Structure formats: structure tokens, C-alpha cells
């Protein structure tokens, strides 16, 4: 296995959705020609909840939210609190949590529960492994030059990310948003509002000094030797559950290399534990798992309503029903890829012909780079997945490195240290409609990652070269991103508050609104704060 093969494999797991009354049932079929998984019976025993009968939304709902990730869940809660009836449509399943049950696949030995209807999985050794096609929690969208990782479950990315929530420095925020969104209002009002709900916090000292985070301590020692001062960073982890793992009061998960395919014991404060739960508690918001949105349009006539074409899916991929719903207001929050696809397709097919020229533009990878470097000694511990710290280097293009585990290899330390690099980079791609098959493709520049890849590699090498026993750093990899951003950028495709230009009652509320980067930090906090800001203005102004 060569150096590039290792880090590329590690990156694979490094992760961080007609007319009213016109619903029609279709004969049972298999979605996209998938056949039921041979392991489906095992999954039914392990996680019977996701096989329970799925509820159906009404033919008409005042507000529909597409997706159930950060922007979607915030939108649903605030609309419900304002008195609006809301239907949240999510293509993936609603997964439970339990201290001891085997609910999610592990990062080390993945199966169909881990991936959204895939048939192969390429691990660290770069050998494609068969994966049984099933409605797992992580979707991998492959484009020319880059793969994109995104959540496919109730809770979206909050279930499969690594919990890091960092506020960007003002100078980087201003570089990205260019005055469309003011840093001061975000810093004073909306970042704190999100933190209060999601409860991110620093890793406690007792956990930092545990055997599961020996690699975190070694990472900090290395960067100090290279002249950096590691900054402790917030994560949305329930530290008491991690303590339970360390004391064998819970099934090991976050302490043994699990995060990117979910934590069975609920060790992360995902959106099912806060925004979505509170939205449902109002009795005005309902969540509908297994509902994939295929197309959106403006209803003909003077009603002003929107139509939403939906396919109801079983976790096996079985098509249970197709319907067309209507709503008065439509909130797109299917993630950067999902939201951009819906809008680009709607413009190209004249379903929403008045969308402007900025739809599909301004997509970026957040400057993500997966990195690894060797340890000169073996740390006797396990691969704890929470990130303890980061460094920031501004000697060239600003780049942060975060202390990560080595995903998808082994639950134990293997004399390697992982990092996620995030570079402030202006490389952008665009989404285009393919009329031959109706798909929406991402056009990413050839060698689009070359600049930020080299910059992240430079900083990683600096840390590596300061070890007592010199060993070369493993190569860096930017062939994937778990932080897709843009495609319906705020202030261009929308007004400054996410109202889609050309259409009243149509909104973008997720990472598609972010201009391709969140300024050397993970995007979840900024996506959430922007959603809080925008939905507050939308509700206050009456639309």
C-alpha cells in the first residue's frame, strides 16, 4: 500500500437529503434497480425501528422543509414555534440510540447500515470491498475530481460528523461573506443561540488524559515541537457517555474509532436530541423519514403554491409509493448537493424558470484535506474520535489542522496521527443539468484542489519534521470533502436572508447558501447560525 493509498483510504471514512390530492400508489419496485440486501433480515433484528411503517404527510401542508440536518431542523423548530404546521421530508431512516445495542455499522468493519445504497466501499488498503446495498447513513456522491460525503438519515450531518463546532475568525468570515452577512450579528446573537441548543464544549481533562486520547496528547506534543500552540476546540459530545464507555458502562463507540457512520450509544448531541425533538414537541412539526424529494415546481395558476414530487422508500430501497404534495412555503435544506440539484433541475426543466443565473454557482469543498503523519513511538491506546485541538497557520494561505483519529483502520493506535486540514481557498465549482439523463453534475476544476492540498501538506510536514526520530509524513488527500458548501449562495441566488430570487415563499436554509467556505473551520456552527438568523427575519417579516 503506497502513502497516497493510505491517506486516501483514511479520507474515505473521514467525515465529516402535481396537484393537491393527486397522490398515487405505485406497484412495488426497487429504487434505482436495487435488490433487497441479503443482510436486511439481520438489520431488521438489530434495528427494527427503521423497518416500522412510515407515516405519510397530508397532501397539502402549509410549510414543507426538505431535509433534516442543521438548517432544516432549525427552520422546522422556529416555524413550528411561530404557529406554522410543518412537514419535514427526509429520505433516510430515523435511527435510534441505545447504550448497548449494535445499531450502526462501525468505521472499521462497515456494512450496508453505513452507506446509502452503495455496492462497493474502498477502504484504507484501496481494495474495493463489496457492501450490501441498503439505506445507510452516509451518502457518497462521486463527481469528476472529487467525492462528496453527506448524511442520509434523520438528523443529517449531525449523525455522521465528528462533532467539531468552531466560530471562524472575523477576518476569514468577512473574506467569505463579503459583507452580505455581518460578522458582528452572528458573533453576538446567532452563534451563541446555536451553542445554547447544541451544547458544544471543550474536551474535559479527565477524558483528554484517558487511554482513548493518547493520540490527541501526542498530536499536541508534535505541533508544540513545531512551534505551534494547540487551541482546545468545542465538540458536540456527551462527555458523560464517553466516560461510561471508558468505565464499561456503555458499548464502546466514540472511544474506539466510531463516529463517521454514527454512534450507537448517542455519544454525540445530534439533532434528534435537541432541535428536532423540540420541533416535534410543539405538535406542529412532523418528521417523515423515507421520503425522497425528486423535484419541485411552482403550481400552475394563481394559488402561489409549490409542488413537491416525493418517492416513499423502505430502507431496503423498495419504492412504497410516489406522490405529489403541495405547500404554501417551501424551505430547501437538503444539503449543498441536494438543494443545488433540486434548484438546477427546476430551472432547466422550466419548473421554476425565473431562477437567476447564480443558481448552481459558487460551490466549494471548504478547503478540506485529509492528512496523516507518523509517530516515533507507539501510543498504547484506542482511537478516540472526538477532536481535542487545532492549530492555525497564516504564513501562507490560512490553514487550520485539527487533531483527528485515523478512521476506518483499527480501533487501536497504530503509530499514526490523523489531521483534518481546512484551507481558506477560493476554488469554486458549479452544478450543471445533463438533459440526456436528467442528472445534475458538479463541474469541479481540473486539479481544483492543488493549491490548498499543497498548503495543508506544507503545514503537516512541518509538524512531522520536528519529531525526535525523523520519518516522512504520509501524503495528503483532497479527493473528497465532507463539508460541501454553496450552489445557492446567499446574496446571489437568494437575498441576504435566504429568500430565493424570483420566487416568493421559496427559501434556501442550509449549506448551499454558504459561499463555498466557512473560513478554515468546520461549517456546522456557521450553517446553523445562518439558519437561525435567516428564519428569524423570514418569520418576523411575514415571508
N, C-alpha and C positions, 0 to 999 in steps of 0.2 A: 504493500500500500504506500503510495507516494504522499508527500506532505500536503499537496493540494487536495488529494483524495480524502485525507483525514478531515481537514477543516471544512471541506465541502459537505462531507457527511455529517459533521457536527452541526453545521448550519442548517441541515435539513430539519433537525428537531428543535433548533433554536428559535424558538418562538418565545416572539414574542413568546349574506344572508339573502263591457256589454251593457247590459240594461238591467236595472233593478228587477229582481225576481226571476232573472234568466238563468238560475243555476241549473246545471245539468249533470247527472251522474254518467260516468263513462264505464264501459266494461273494464274489468280488472286487466291491467297491463303492467309491464315492468318499465320503470322510469329509465329513459335513455338506454334501453336494451339490457339493463342489469338483470341478472337472475338472483334469486334469494341466496344469501350466504349459507354455506354449509355449516357455519358456526352459529347461525341465527338462533337455533334451539338452545345453545349454550348461553348466548346473550339473554335470551328470554328468561332463563333460570337466574342468571346473575343480576339482571336489571329489568325485572318485569314491568316497572313503572313506564318505561318508554314504549312498551307494547300495548298499553291501555288504550281503549277507544279515544280517539281525538275529538275534542269539541269542535263545533262549526260556528263561525261568526254569522251574524244576521246578513241578509242580502244587502242592506244599507246600514251604514254606521256613520255617525256624524264625523268622526275622525279616524283615519287609519294611519298607523305607524308601521312602516316596513322595516323589519329588523328588530333585534332586542339587545344590542350592545350598548355601549356607553351613551351615545347620543340618543338612541331610541328609548332607552329606559328612562332617561331624564325627561325627555319630551312627554312620554306617557304619564309619568307621575305628575308633572306640572299641569298638563291638560286636565287630568282627572281631578286634581285639586281645585281647578278653576270651574268644575262642574260639567266638563265635556265627557261624553261617552266615547271611549277609545277602544279600538281593536288593534292589538299588536300581533303582526303576522311574522312568524319565524319559521324558516324552512327546516331547521334542525329539531332535535328532540329536547325534551326537558329532563335533564339528568338529575337524580337525587344525590345525596351525600350520606355517608354513614361512617362511624369510626372504624369499623372492621370489615365491611363488605368490599368485594373486588368489583368496583363499579366501572372505573376507567381502565383502559389499557395503560401499560407502563411505557415510559420513553425507551426503556432498554429492550423490551420484547413487545413491540406494538402488534395490534391486530385490527380488525375492522372497526372496533369501537373508537379507534384513534383517528380515522381518516374518512372523509366524506366521499364515499363511493369511488374508491380507487382500487386498482387491481395489482399495483406494484408499489413497493417502497424501497428506496435506495438508502441504505444505512451508511455508517462510517467507513466500511470497507469498500464502498462504491459498487457492491454487488446487488443488483435489483432482487428484492425478495418479494414473493407473492403475498398480497394482502387480500383477504376476503372482502368483496365489495359490500359495504354496509354504510349506514348513515352515521358515521363517526363525527367527532367534534372539531376536527381540523380540516379545512378545505385547502387544497393546493392548486392554484391556478398557474399554469405554465404558459409563458409567452416567450417570444424570441428574445433571448438575452437575459431573462430574469424570471424567477418563480416568485409567486406572491402567496403568503400564508395568511389565512383568515379564519375566524371562528365560524362554526356551523352548528350552533346549539343555542338554547335559551340562555341568555347572558352573554352571547357573542364572545368577543375577545377577552372579556374578564375571566372566562373559564380557562383559557389556554395561554394567557400571557404569564409573565414572570413577576407580576405584581408591582413593578417599579413605577413610581409616580413622582416626577420631578418638575418643578416650575422652571422654565427657561430664564436665563439672564435677560434683562431688558434689551440690551443691545442686539442680542440674537433674535428675540421676539420681534423687535421693530424691523430688523432686516427682512424677516419673513413676511410679516403682515403689512408692512409699508404704510402704516397709518390708517388702514381700513378698520382695524380693531385696535383700541388703545390699551397699552400695557397697564396703565395705572388702574383702570376699572377692573381689569382681570385680576391684578395683584391684590387690590383692596377688597374686592367683593366676591368674584366668582371662583377664583382658586380656593379661597377659604371655605366657600359654600360647598364645594365638592369635597374638600378634605373632611369636613364635618360629617358628610354622609358616608364616604368610603373608608374613613379611618386609617389612612396610611400612617406608618410610624417607623422610626429607626429600629434596627435590629437590637434587641436588648443584649447587654453584655454577657449574661449567662449563656445565651444561645450562640453568640459570636465566639465564645471560648469553648464551645462544645466540640466533640469529635466530628460532628457533621459539617462543621465550617472551618476545619483546619485549612482547607484550600483558600478560604477567604482571608485568613490571617497571613498565609504565605503570599497571597496576591498583594496584600497591603505592604508586606515587608519588601517585596520586589520593587514596587513603584516608589517606595521611600528611598531605596538604594539608588534609584534612577533620578532622584531629586524632586519627586512629586509629593504632594501632601494629599493622601486619600480623604475624600469627603464622605461622611456617612450619608446614606440616602434612604428615603422613605419607601416602604413597600406595604401592599395591602394584605399582609399576612396576619393570621390569628396566631400570635406567638404562643398562646396557651395550648393550642392544638399541637404546635411543633414541640412544645415541652412534653405533651402527652406522648408524642412519638418517641422522644428521647428516653422517656421512662417506661416505654412499652405499655402505655395505657391506650394506645391507638395503633392502627395499622400504619407502618412506616410509609410515607409518601414524600412529603417535602424534604425529608432528611435523606432520601435515597434516590435522588435524581429524577423525581417526578414533578412535572409542572406543565409542560407544553401540550400534554394530552389530557390535562385535568388532574385534580387531586381528589381522590375518592372520599377522603375524610373531611372535606370542606375547609382545608387549611388556608385557602385564600378567601378574603372577603369579596367574593364575586357578586355580581349584580342581583343574583337571586336572593342574596341576604340583605339587600338594602333597597335600592330604587325600585326594582320590580316588585318586591314584596310589599313595599309601601303603596305602590300604584294599585295593586290588586286589593289592598285593604280599604281603599276608597269605595270599592264596589262599582266604580265607573270605568275601570280599565280591565280588560280581559286579554289573556295571552293565548295565542293559538299556535302551538307547535305543529310541525309537519305541514306548514302552509308556505309553499314556494311561490313567490310572485314572478310571473313570466313577462308581464307587460303592463304598462299604464297608459291611459289616454284621457282626453277630455271628452265627456259625454256630449253627443250632438244635441243641439237645441239650446234653450235659454236657461236650463237648470243650474248651470255652473258646476255640476258635479264632476267628479273624476271616476273613471272605471279602473278596476284592478283585476287583471286576469290571474287566477290562482290555481295551482295544482296541489292537491292534498296528497301527501306521501306517507307511507309507512316507513319505519326505519330501514326495512329491507330494500327500499326503492320501489315498492309496489305503488302504482298510481291508484288511489282510492276514489278520486273524484276530481273533476275540473269545474270551476265556477268563475263567474264574473261578478265581483262585488262593486258597490258604489259608495262614495263618501263625499262629504261636503268639503273637507280639507284633507290633504294628503301630505304626510311627512315622510320623506325619504331618509332612511338611516340604515341601509343595508350594507354599510361599509363603503370604503372608497371604490372598490371594484363593483359591488352590486348596485350602488346608487348610480355610478357613472354608466354602467351598462344599460340600465333602465332608461336613463335620460337620452343617451346617444341613440339608442334604438327607437325611442319615441319620436325624436326629431327626424331621423332618417326615413321613418315609415309614415310620416305626416300624422302620427297620433298626437303629437304636440309640436306642430310646425313652427310656432313662434318662439321656440327656444333660441337663445342667441348663439353667436359664434364661439363663445367661451366654454360651452358645454363640451366636456371631454378633454379639455386642455389642462395644463398645469399639474400633471401627475408626477409625484416623486416618491423615492424609496426611503425618505428620511435620512439618507446617507448611511444606511445600515451596512456594517461589515462584521463578519464572524472572525474571531481571532483565537489563536492558542499559542502558548509558549511552554517550554518545559520547566520542570522543577529540578533543582540539582539534587534533592533528596526526596525520598518517599514520605509523604504525609499519611499517617495511619488514621484515616477517617473515611467517612462516606461523603457522597456528593449532595450536600445540602443545596437546595435550588434557590433560596432567597438571595437577593443581591445585597451585599453589605455596604459597598462603597463604589466610588468612581473617582476618576481624575479628569482634569480639563487641561488641554494643551493648546496654546494660542500662538506658538512660534511660527506656524503657517496657517492654513485654513483651520479654524477652530474645530477641535475633535475631542470628544469625551470617550473614555474607555470605562466600562462598567465591569465589576467583578462578577463573572458568571461561572456556573458549573460547566462541565463538559457533557453535553446532552447526548443521549442515545448510545452511550458506550457501555458503562457498567455503573452500578450503584456505589462503587468504591473509588477512592482516589487512585489515579494511575500516572502519577508524576507529571501531570499536565495541568495547566491553568487556562481556563477559558475567559474570554472577554467579549463583550459586545461593543464594537466601535460605532459611534454615531458622529458623522462629519457634517458640518454646515456646508451644504453643497447645493448649487443652483441647477443641476442637471434635471431636465424635465422630459416626460413622455406625454403621449396623447392617445386617446381612445378613438378608434375609427370603426364604422359599421361595415361589415362584409355582406353585401347583398346576395352573394352566392349561397350562403348557408344561414344567414340571419344572425351570425355571431357578432360580437363586439370585441375587437382585438386591441391590445395595447402595443403601440409602437414605441419601443424604447430605443434610444440612440445606440448605434453600434459602439461598443466599448464605453457605454454611458457611465459606467461605474469606475473607469480607470483612474480618474483624478482622486476621488475620495478613497478608493481602495489603496492607492499608494500612500496617501496621507495617514490612514489608520495603520497601515503596515509600518510606517516610519516610527510612530509612537510605540507600537508594540515591540519593535526591535530594540528601541532604546531601553525599555524595561528589561528585556531579555538579556541584553549585553552587560547588564550590571550584576549578574549573578556571580558568586564566587567561582563556580565551575562553568565556563562558557559553553553553551550549547545553542545551536541555531534555533530561531523561532520557527514554528510551523507557519506555512503560508496562510495568507488572509483570503477570505472568500466573500464576494459581494454578488453572488449569483442568485441570491434570494433576498426578500425582505419580509419581515413580519409586521412592518409598520407602513402599509400603503396609505398615501395621502394625496388628496387632490382629485381633479376631474370635474368638479363643480365648485370652483373656488369662490369664496366669499368676496363680495365687492366686484366680481367679474361676471360669473354665471348667475350670481344672486346679488341682491342688495347687501348692505353691510350687516344685515341680520338674518341672512339665510333665505329670504323670500326669492323664489326663482323668477328671474326677469322674464316678463311676457305673460305670466300666469298668476292670477290671484288665487290664494288658497293652496299653493304648492310650495313646499319648503325642503331645503337640504339641511339636515341636522347632525351630520356625522363627519368622519374624517375626510370625506370627499370635499368638504368646504375648506379644509386646511391647505394652504399653498405649498404642498409638497414636502414640507419640513416643519419640525417644531423646535429647531434651533439647538441641536446637539443633545436633546433629551428624548426619552420615550414619549409618545404622543397622547397617552390615555388621559392624563390630567388636563392637558390643553383642549383636547376634543370635548371633554366633559364640561370644562368651564365655559367654552364657547357655546355649547348647547344650553347651559343654564342661562347665559347672557341673552342668547337669541330667543329662546322660548319665553323668557320674561317679557321681552319687548313685544313679541308677537301677541301674547295674551293681553298685555296692557293696552296695546293699540287697537285691539279687536281684529287682528289679522295681519 
